[in-house]
Amino acid sequence: MWYIYFLELSNRDVYVGSTDSSRRRFASHRNGQVSSTWKYQPAAPRSYVAVETEAGARRLERYFKSGSGKAFAKKRFLSLPT
């Protein structure tokens, strides 16, 4: 199982990533080992989507990083204030 996850960063941005081990990946974000998020700690997990294959997870991650994908995620399963 693969996961597309959403982290809310300290600057209120949302980081989208994918992994096959959410615990390991969240720990690497928390420990400052991810260059994209280390400056914006604390990063809080907001939501995730489970996907069966890595290829499907990568495609969905790319979609959620697009403009329409961000809008969809925010509207459907991210309850972030605007």
N, C-alpha and C positions, 0 to 999 in steps of 0.2 A: 504494500500500500504506500502511496505517495501523498504528500500533503502540500497544498498551496496555503501559505499562512500570511497573515496581515499583522504587522506590528505598528502600534502608534508610538511615534518618537517624541522626545521631549519638546521638539519644535512644532508639534501637532501634525507633522506630515505622516503619511502612512507608507511603510516599507512593505513590499510584496516579495516573497521568496518561495522556493519550493525545496522539499527535502523528503528523504525516506525515514528520517528519525527526528521528530519534532523536539523531543527532550534534548538531544545532543545539539541541535541547531539553536534552540532557544538559549541553551547554556553558552554557546559560543557568542551569541549576540550580547548576553548579559555580561560576559567576561571581557568584552571589548575586542574580540578577535575577528570581527567582521568590519572591514574598512568602510563600508557604506553606512554603518550605524554607530560606530564607536563614539563619535562626537556628540551624538544625540541621545545619550543615556539619561534616564532609564527608558528602555524600550519595552512597552507592555503588549503582550499578545492580545489581539482583539477578536480574531476569528480565524477559522481555517476551513478548507474544503478538502475532502479525501477523494483521491483519484486512484484508479486501479494500476495504471502504468506510468512509467517515467515519461514517456513521450507525450501522453495525454496531460500530465502535470506541467510539462514545459510549455506546451501550447496554451494551456489555460493561464499559466503565469504571464506569458507574453500578452495575452488578451487583457488580463487585469492591470497590466502596466500601461495599456493604451487609454486614451481619453474616454472612450465609451465603456471600456472595462472598469475603469475607476468609478465612473458614474453608476454603473450597474452594481458594483460591490458596495458602494456607499449607500445606495438606495435599498438594496436587498438584505445585506447582512452585516454592515458596519454601522453601528449606531453612534457615529461621531458627530458632535455638534458642528455646525457650520459657522 
